[in-house]
């Protein structure tokens, strides 16, 4: 009898953990889909802006590539990334873009950004 109660409690806890994991997966999938849409929109916007600039000025693809490399190297590393200011969330200790008001992970209010200009 006591063993049955313990097993039922463990089964209930396992079901609850499984439900929470399933909800977490659903939220993550939704977040990924949203990020993918944002990236596609940004790619489209960048392409359209570059085409307009190229049509209206004497800029070339080579000039764009050179500037991209210069911007990439501003942090001393050629890694295809922009060096950004980050801040650590006091709520969850994760890194966030310093320009954000709230942590993307836990929603905690972040300290105001301290910009460093190159």
Order of alpha helices (4+ residues) and beta strands (2+ residues): alpha-alpha-beta-beta
